[in-house]
Amino acid sequence: MPAQPINAGFTIPVHRSLTEPILMGGAPRSAAILNGTFAAALGLGLQLWVIGTLYWLIAHGICVFAAKRDPQFLEVLIRHVRHKGYLA
């Protein structure tokens, strides 16, 4: 009789929400909140309704496009901006 691994027959369920990024409307949560806040400031604060709406549509669309390629693109972008250039 072959030796069985110590954990044979046991499984550990991992909920899907622990492994997937938090998205709002397809964009990362922090980017969606930032875009929505800026669009609301344009639309409500400066009373530029059309510009605020267009900004939100374009910015959210770009964030959704980038999140489809890499759901953690915002963290990567922040890290990229903080690092100094190699030859700088």
Distance bins in CASP14 RR format, pairs under 12 A and 6 or more apart:
PFRMAT RR
TARGET T0000
AUTHOR 0000-0000-0000
RMODE 2
METHOD distances of the structure
MODEL  1
2 8 0 0 0 0 0 1 0 0 0 0 0
4 10 0 0 0 0 0 1 0 0 0 0 0
12 18 0 0 0 0 0 1 0 0 0 0 0
13 19 0 0 0 0 0 1 0 0 0 0 0
14 20 0 0 0 0 0 1 0 0 0 0 0
17 23 0 0 0 0 0 1 0 0 0 0 0
19 71 0 0 0 0 0 1 0 0 0 0 0
20 26 0 0 0 0 0 1 0 0 0 0 0
20 28 0 0 0 0 0 1 0 0 0 0 0
20 29 0 0 0 0 0 1 0 0 0 0 0
20 67 0 0 0 0 0 1 0 0 0 0 0
20 71 1 0 0 1 0 0 0 0 0 0 0
20 72 0 0 0 0 0 1 0 0 0 0 0
21 27 0 0 0 0 0 1 0 0 0 0 0
21 28 1 0 0 1 0 0 0 0 0 0 0
21 29 0 0 0 0 1 0 0 0 0 0 0
21 30 0 0 0 0 0 1 0 0 0 0 0
21 31 0 0 0 0 0 1 0 0 0 0 0
21 32 0 0 0 0 0 1 0 0 0 0 0
21 67 1 0 0 1 0 0 0 0 0 0 0
21 68 0 0 0 0 0 1 0 0 0 0 0
21 70 0 0 0 0 1 0 0 0 0 0 0
21 71 1 0 1 0 0 0 0 0 0 0 0
21 72 1 0 0 1 0 0 0 0 0 0 0
21 73 0 0 0 0 1 0 0 0 0 0 0
21 74 0 0 0 0 1 0 0 0 0 0 0
21 75 0 0 0 0 1 0 0 0 0 0 0
22 28 1 0 0 1 0 0 0 0 0 0 0
22 29 1 0 1 0 0 0 0 0 0 0 0
22 30 0 0 0 0 1 0 0 0 0 0 0
22 31 0 0 0 0 0 1 0 0 0 0 0
22 32 0 0 0 0 1 0 0 0 0 0 0
22 33 0 0 0 0 0 1 0 0 0 0 0
22 67 0 0 0 0 0 1 0 0 0 0 0
22 71 0 0 0 0 1 0 0 0 0 0 0
22 72 0 0 0 0 0 1 0 0 0 0 0
22 74 0 0 0 0 0 1 0 0 0 0 0
22 75 0 0 0 0 0 1 0 0 0 0 0
23 29 1 0 0 1 0 0 0 0 0 0 0
23 30 0 0 0 0 0 1 0 0 0 0 0
23 31 0 0 0 0 1 0 0 0 0 0 0
23 32 1 0 0 1 0 0 0 0 0 0 0
23 33 0 0 0 0 0 1 0 0 0 0 0
23 60 0 0 0 0 0 1 0 0 0 0 0
23 63 0 0 0 0 1 0 0 0 0 0 0
23 64 0 0 0 0 1 0 0 0 0 0 0
23 66 0 0 0 0 0 1 0 0 0 0 0
23 67 1 0 0 1 0 0 0 0 0 0 0
23 68 0 0 0 0 0 1 0 0 0 0 0
23 71 1 0 0 1 0 0 0 0 0 0 0
23 72 0 0 0 0 0 1 0 0 0 0 0
23 73 0 0 0 0 0 1 0 0 0 0 0
23 74 0 0 0 0 0 1 0 0 0 0 0
24 30 0 0 0 0 1 0 0 0 0 0 0
24 31 0 0 0 0 1 0 0 0 0 0 0
24 32 1 1 0 0 0 0 0 0 0 0 0
24 33 1 0 0 1 0 0 0 0 0 0 0
24 34 0 0 0 0 0 1 0 0 0 0 0
24 35 0 0 0 0 1 0 0 0 0 0 0
24 36 0 0 0 0 1 0 0 0 0 0 0
24 60 0 0 0 0 1 0 0 0 0 0 0
24 63 0 0 0 0 1 0 0 0 0 0 0
24 64 0 0 0 0 0 1 0 0 0 0 0
24 67 0 0 0 0 0 1 0 0 0 0 0
25 31 0 0 0 0 0 1 0 0 0 0 0
25 32 1 0 0 1 0 0 0 0 0 0 0
25 33 0 0 0 0 0 1 0 0 0 0 0
25 35 0 0 0 0 0 1 0 0 0 0 0
25 36 0 0 0 0 0 1 0 0 0 0 0
25 56 0 0 0 0 0 1 0 0 0 0 0
25 60 1 0 0 1 0 0 0 0 0 0 0
25 61 0 0 0 0 1 0 0 0 0 0 0
25 63 0 0 0 0 1 0 0 0 0 0 0
25 64 1 0 0 1 0 0 0 0 0 0 0
25 67 0 0 0 0 1 0 0 0 0 0 0
25 68 0 0 0 0 0 1 0 0 0 0 0
26 32 1 0 0 1 0 0 0 0 0 0 0
26 35 0 0 0 0 0 1 0 0 0 0 0
26 60 0 0 0 0 1 0 0 0 0 0 0
26 61 0 0 0 0 1 0 0 0 0 0 0
26 62 0 0 0 0 0 1 0 0 0 0 0
26 63 1 0 0 1 0 0 0 0 0 0 0
26 64 1 0 1 0 0 0 0 0 0 0 0
26 65 0 0 0 0 1 0 0 0 0 0 0
26 66 0 0 0 0 0 1 0 0 0 0 0
26 67 1 0 1 0 0 0 0 0 0 0 0
26 68 0 0 0 0 1 0 0 0 0 0 0
26 71 0 0 0 0 1 0 0 0 0 0 0
26 73 0 0 0 0 0 1 0 0 0 0 0
27 33 0 0 0 0 1 0 0 0 0 0 0
27 34 0 0 0 0 1 0 0 0 0 0 0
27 35 1 0 0 1 0 0 0 0 0 0 0
27 36 0 0 0 0 0 1 0 0 0 0 0
27 56 0 0 0 0 0 1 0 0 0 0 0
27 57 0 0 0 0 0 1 0 0 0 0 0
27 59 0 0 0 0 1 0 0 0 0 0 0
27 60 1 0 1 0 0 0 0 0 0 0 0
27 61 1 0 0 1 0 0 0 0 0 0 0
27 62 0 0 0 0 1 0 0 0 0 0 0
27 63 1 1 0 0 0 0 0 0 0 0 0
27 64 1 0 1 0 0 0 0 0 0 0 0
27 65 0 0 0 0 1 0 0 0 0 0 0
27 66 0 0 0 0 1 0 0 0 0 0 0
27 67 1 0 1 0 0 0 0 0 0 0 0
27 68 0 0 0 0 1 0 0 0 0 0 0
27 71 0 0 0 0 1 0 0 0 0 0 0
27 73 0 0 0 0 1 0 0 0 0 0 0
27 74 0 0 0 0 1 0 0 0 0 0 0
28 34 0 0 0 0 1 0 0 0 0 0 0
28 35 0 0 0 0 0 1 0 0 0 0 0
28 60 0 0 0 0 0 1 0 0 0 0 0
28 62 0 0 0 0 0 1 0 0 0 0 0
28 63 1 0 0 1 0 0 0 0 0 0 0
28 64 0 0 0 0 1 0 0 0 0 0 0
28 66 0 0 0 0 1 0 0 0 0 0 0
28 67 1 0 1 0 0 0 0 0 0 0 0
28 68 0 0 0 0 0 1 0 0 0 0 0
28 70 0 0 0 0 1 0 0 0 0 0 0
28 71 1 0 0 1 0 0 0 0 0 0 0
28 72 1 0 0 1 0 0 0 0 0 0 0
28 73 1 0 0 1 0 0 0 0 0 0 0
28 74 1 0 1 0 0 0 0 0 0 0 0
28 75 0 0 0 0 1 0 0 0 0 0 0
28 76 0 0 0 0 0 1 0 0 0 0 0
28 77 0 0 0 0 0 1 0 0 0 0 0
28 78 0 0 0 0 0 1 0 0 0 0 0
29 35 0 0 0 0 0 1 0 0 0 0 0
29 36 0 0 0 0 0 1 0 0 0 0 0
29 63 0 0 0 0 0 1 0 0 0 0 0
29 67 0 0 0 0 0 1 0 0 0 0 0
29 71 0 0 0 0 0 1 0 0 0 0 0
29 72 0 0 0 0 0 1 0 0 0 0 0
29 74 0 0 0 0 1 0 0 0 0 0 0
29 75 0 0 0 0 0 1 0 0 0 0 0
30 36 0 0 0 0 0 1 0 0 0 0 0
30 37 0 0 0 0 0 1 0 0 0 0 0
30 63 0 0 0 0 1 0 0 0 0 0 0
30 67 0 0 0 0 0 1 0 0 0 0 0
30 72 0 0 0 0 0 1 0 0 0 0 0
30 73 0 0 0 0 0 1 0 0 0 0 0
30 74 1 0 0 1 0 0 0 0 0 0 0
30 75 0 0 0 0 1 0 0 0 0 0 0
30 77 0 0 0 0 0 1 0 0 0 0 0
30 78 0 0 0 0 1 0 0 0 0 0 0
31 37 0 0 0 0 0 1 0 0 0 0 0
31 38 0 0 0 0 0 1 0 0 0 0 0
31 56 0 0 0 0 0 1 0 0 0 0 0
31 59 0 0 0 0 1 0 0 0 0 0 0
31 60 0 0 0 0 1 0 0 0 0 0 0
31 61 0 0 0 0 0 1 0 0 0 0 0
31 62 0 0 0 0 1 0 0 0 0 0 0
31 63 1 0 1 0 0 0 0 0 0 0 0
31 64 0 0 0 0 1 0 0 0 0 0 0
31 65 0 0 0 0 0 1 0 0 0 0 0
31 66 0 0 0 0 1 0 0 0 0 0 0
31 67 0 0 0 0 1 0 0 0 0 0 0
31 71 0 0 0 0 0 1 0 0 0 0 0
31 72 0 0 0 0 0 1 0 0 0 0 0
31 73 0 0 0 0 1 0 0 0 0 0 0
31 74 1 0 1 0 0 0 0 0 0 0 0
31 75 0 0 0 0 0 1 0 0 0 0 0
31 77 0 0 0 0 1 0 0 0 0 0 0
31 78 0 0 0 0 0 1 0 0 0 0 0
32 38 0 0 0 0 0 1 0 0 0 0 0
32 39 0 0 0 0 0 1 0 0 0 0 0
32 56 0 0 0 0 1 0 0 0 0 0 0
32 59 0 0 0 0 1 0 0 0 0 0 0
32 60 1 0 0 1 0 0 0 0 0 0 0
32 61 0 0 0 0 0 1 0 0 0 0 0
32 62 0 0 0 0 0 1 0 0 0 0 0
32 63 1 0 0 1 0 0 0 0 0 0 0
32 64 0 0 0 0 1 0 0 0 0 0 0
32 67 0 0 0 0 1 0 0 0 0 0 0
32 74 0 0 0 0 0 1 0 0 0 0 0
33 39 0 0 0 0 0 1 0 0 0 0 0
33 40 0 0 0 0 0 1 0 0 0 0 0
33 56 0 0 0 0 0 1 0 0 0 0 0
33 59 0 0 0 0 0 1 0 0 0 0 0
33 60 0 0 0 0 0 1 0 0 0 0 0
33 63 0 0 0 0 0 1 0 0 0 0 0
33 74 0 0 0 0 0 1 0 0 0 0 0
34 40 0 0 0 0 0 1 0 0 0 0 0
34 41 0 0 0 0 0 1 0 0 0 0 0
34 55 0 0 0 0 0 1 0 0 0 0 0
34 56 0 0 0 0 0 1 0 0 0 0 0
34 59 0 0 0 0 1 0 0 0 0 0 0
34 60 0 0 0 0 0 1 0 0 0 0 0
34 63 0 0 0 0 1 0 0 0 0 0 0
34 74 0 0 0 0 1 0 0 0 0 0 0
34 78 0 0 0 0 0 1 0 0 0 0 0
35 41 0 0 0 0 0 1 0 0 0 0 0
35 42 0 0 0 0 0 1 0 0 0 0 0
35 52 0 0 0 0 0 1 0 0 0 0 0
35 53 0 0 0 0 0 1 0 0 0 0 0
35 54 0 0 0 0 0 1 0 0 0 0 0
35 55 1 0 0 1 0 0 0 0 0 0 0
35 56 1 0 1 0 0 0 0 0 0 0 0
35 57 0 0 0 0 1 0 0 0 0 0 0
35 58 0 0 0 0 1 0 0 0 0 0 0
35 59 1 0 1 0 0 0 0 0 0 0 0
35 60 1 0 1 0 0 0 0 0 0 0 0
35 61 0 0 0 0 1 0 0 0 0 0 0
35 62 0 0 0 0 1 0 0 0 0 0 0
35 63 1 0 0 1 0 0 0 0 0 0 0
35 64 0 0 0 0 0 1 0 0 0 0 0
35 74 0 0 0 0 0 1 0 0 0 0 0
36 42 0 0 0 0 1 0 0 0 0 0 0
36 43 0 0 0 0 0 1 0 0 0 0 0
36 44 0 0 0 0 0 1 0 0 0 0 0
36 52 0 0 0 0 1 0 0 0 0 0 0
36 53 0 0 0 0 0 1 0 0 0 0 0
36 55 0 0 0 0 1 0 0 0 0 0 0
36 56 1 0 1 0 0 0 0 0 0 0 0
36 57 0 0 0 0 0 1 0 0 0 0 0
36 59 0 0 0 0 1 0 0 0 0 0 0
36 60 1 0 0 1 0 0 0 0 0 0 0
36 63 0 0 0 0 0 1 0 0 0 0 0
37 43 0 0 0 0 0 1 0 0 0 0 0
37 44 0 0 0 0 0 1 0 0 0 0 0
37 45 0 0 0 0 0 1 0 0 0 0 0
37 52 0 0 0 0 0 1 0 0 0 0 0
37 55 0 0 0 0 0 1 0 0 0 0 0
37 56 0 0 0 0 1 0 0 0 0 0 0
37 59 0 0 0 0 0 1 0 0 0 0 0
38 44 0 0 0 0 0 1 0 0 0 0 0
38 45 0 0 0 0 0 1 0 0 0 0 0
38 46 0 0 0 0 0 1 0 0 0 0 0
38 48 0 0 0 0 0 1 0 0 0 0 0
38 51 0 0 0 0 0 1 0 0 0 0 0
38 52 0 0 0 0 1 0 0 0 0 0 0
38 53 0 0 0 0 0 1 0 0 0 0 0
38 55 1 0 0 1 0 0 0 0 0 0 0
38 56 0 0 0 0 1 0 0 0 0 0 0
38 58 0 0 0 0 0 1 0 0 0 0 0
38 59 1 0 0 1 0 0 0 0 0 0 0
38 60 0 0 0 0 0 1 0 0 0 0 0
39 45 0 0 0 0 0 1 0 0 0 0 0
39 46 0 0 0 0 0 1 0 0 0 0 0
39 48 0 0 0 0 1 0 0 0 0 0 0
39 49 0 0 0 0 1 0 0 0 0 0 0
39 50 0 0 0 0 0 1 0 0 0 0 0
39 51 0 0 0 0 1 0 0 0 0 0 0
39 52 1 0 1 0 0 0 0 0 0 0 0
39 53 1 0 0 1 0 0 0 0 0 0 0
39 54 0 0 0 0 1 0 0 0 0 0 0
39 55 1 0 1 0 0 0 0 0 0 0 0
39 56 1 1 0 0 0 0 0 0 0 0 0
39 57 0 0 0 0 1 0 0 0 0 0 0
39 58 0 0 0 0 1 0 0 0 0 0 0
39 59 1 0 0 1 0 0 0 0 0 0 0
39 60 0 0 0 0 1 0 0 0 0 0 0
40 46 0 0 0 0 0 1 0 0 0 0 0
40 47 0 0 0 0 0 1 0 0 0 0 0
40 48 0 0 0 0 0 1 0 0 0 0 0
40 49 0 0 0 0 0 1 0 0 0 0 0
40 52 0 0 0 0 1 0 0 0 0 0 0
40 53 0 0 0 0 0 1 0 0 0 0 0
40 55 0 0 0 0 0 1 0 0 0 0 0
40 56 0 0 0 0 1 0 0 0 0 0 0
41 47 0 0 0 0 0 1 0 0 0 0 0
41 48 0 0 0 0 1 0 0 0 0 0 0
41 51 0 0 0 0 0 1 0 0 0 0 0
41 52 0 0 0 0 1 0 0 0 0 0 0
41 55 0 0 0 0 1 0 0 0 0 0 0
41 56 0 0 0 0 0 1 0 0 0 0 0
42 48 1 0 1 0 0 0 0 0 0 0 0
42 49 0 0 0 0 1 0 0 0 0 0 0
42 50 0 0 0 0 1 0 0 0 0 0 0
42 51 1 0 1 0 0 0 0 0 0 0 0
42 52 1 1 0 0 0 0 0 0 0 0 0
42 53 0 0 0 0 1 0 0 0 0 0 0
42 54 0 0 0 0 1 0 0 0 0 0 0
42 55 1 0 0 1 0 0 0 0 0 0 0
42 56 0 0 0 0 1 0 0 0 0 0 0
42 59 0 0 0 0 0 1 0 0 0 0 0
43 49 1 0 1 0 0 0 0 0 0 0 0
43 50 0 0 0 0 1 0 0 0 0 0 0
43 51 1 0 0 1 0 0 0 0 0 0 0
43 52 1 0 1 0 0 0 0 0 0 0 0
43 53 1 0 0 1 0 0 0 0 0 0 0
43 54 0 0 0 0 0 1 0 0 0 0 0
43 55 0 0 0 0 1 0 0 0 0 0 0
43 56 0 0 0 0 1 0 0 0 0 0 0
44 51 0 0 0 0 0 1 0 0 0 0 0
44 52 0 0 0 0 1 0 0 0 0 0 0
44 53 0 0 0 0 0 1 0 0 0 0 0
45 51 0 0 0 0 0 1 0 0 0 0 0
45 52 0 0 0 0 0 1 0 0 0 0 0
46 52 0 0 0 0 1 0 0 0 0 0 0
46 55 0 0 0 0 0 1 0 0 0 0 0
48 54 0 0 0 0 1 0 0 0 0 0 0
48 55 0 0 0 0 1 0 0 0 0 0 0
48 56 0 0 0 0 0 1 0 0 0 0 0
49 55 0 0 0 0 0 1 0 0 0 0 0
49 56 0 0 0 0 0 1 0 0 0 0 0
50 56 0 0 0 0 0 1 0 0 0 0 0
50 57 0 0 0 0 0 1 0 0 0 0 0
51 57 0 0 0 0 0 1 0 0 0 0 0
51 58 0 0 0 0 0 1 0 0 0 0 0
51 59 0 0 0 0 0 1 0 0 0 0 0
52 58 0 0 0 0 1 0 0 0 0 0 0
52 59 0 0 0 0 1 0 0 0 0 0 0
52 60 0 0 0 0 0 1 0 0 0 0 0
53 59 0 0 0 0 0 1 0 0 0 0 0
53 60 0 0 0 0 0 1 0 0 0 0 0
54 60 0 0 0 0 0 1 0 0 0 0 0
54 61 0 0 0 0 0 1 0 0 0 0 0
55 61 0 0 0 0 0 1 0 0 0 0 0
55 62 0 0 0 0 0 1 0 0 0 0 0
56 62 0 0 0 0 0 1 0 0 0 0 0
56 63 0 0 0 0 0 1 0 0 0 0 0
56 64 0 0 0 0 0 1 0 0 0 0 0
57 63 0 0 0 0 0 1 0 0 0 0 0
57 64 0 0 0 0 0 1 0 0 0 0 0
58 64 0 0 0 0 0 1 0 0 0 0 0
58 65 0 0 0 0 0 1 0 0 0 0 0
59 65 0 0 0 0 0 1 0 0 0 0 0
59 66 0 0 0 0 0 1 0 0 0 0 0
60 66 0 0 0 0 0 1 0 0 0 0 0
60 67 0 0 0 0 0 1 0 0 0 0 0
61 67 0 0 0 0 1 0 0 0 0 0 0
61 68 0 0 0 0 0 1 0 0 0 0 0
62 68 0 0 0 0 0 1 0 0 0 0 0
62 69 0 0 0 0 0 1 0 0 0 0 0
62 73 0 0 0 0 0 1 0 0 0 0 0
62 74 0 0 0 0 0 1 0 0 0 0 0
62 77 0 0 0 0 0 1 0 0 0 0 0
63 69 0 0 0 0 0 1 0 0 0 0 0
63 70 0 0 0 0 0 1 0 0 0 0 0
63 71 0 0 0 0 0 1 0 0 0 0 0
63 73 0 0 0 0 1 0 0 0 0 0 0
63 74 1 0 0 1 0 0 0 0 0 0 0
63 77 0 0 0 0 0 1 0 0 0 0 0
64 71 0 0 0 0 0 1 0 0 0 0 0
64 73 0 0 0 0 0 1 0 0 0 0 0
65 71 0 0 0 0 0 1 0 0 0 0 0
65 73 0 0 0 0 1 0 0 0 0 0 0
66 72 0 0 0 0 0 1 0 0 0 0 0
66 73 1 0 1 0 0 0 0 0 0 0 0
66 74 0 0 0 0 1 0 0 0 0 0 0
66 75 0 0 0 0 0 1 0 0 0 0 0
66 76 0 0 0 0 1 0 0 0 0 0 0
66 77 0 0 0 0 1 0 0 0 0 0 0
67 73 1 0 0 1 0 0 0 0 0 0 0
67 74 0 0 0 0 1 0 0 0 0 0 0
67 75 0 0 0 0 0 1 0 0 0 0 0
67 76 0 0 0 0 0 1 0 0 0 0 0
67 77 0 0 0 0 0 1 0 0 0 0 0
69 76 0 0 0 0 0 1 0 0 0 0 0
70 76 1 0 0 1 0 0 0 0 0 0 0
70 77 0 0 0 0 1 0 0 0 0 0 0
72 78 0 0 0 0 0 1 0 0 0 0 0
72 79 0 0 0 0 1 0 0 0 0 0 0
73 79 0 0 0 0 0 1 0 0 0 0 0
73 80 0 0 0 0 1 0 0 0 0 0 0
74 80 0 0 0 0 0 1 0 0 0 0 0
74 81 0 0 0 0 0 1 0 0 0 0 0
75 81 0 0 0 0 0 1 0 0 0 0 0
75 82 0 0 0 0 0 1 0 0 0 0 0
76 82 0 0 0 0 0 1 0 0 0 0 0
76 83 0 0 0 0 0 1 0 0 0 0 0
77 83 0 0 0 0 0 1 0 0 0 0 0
END
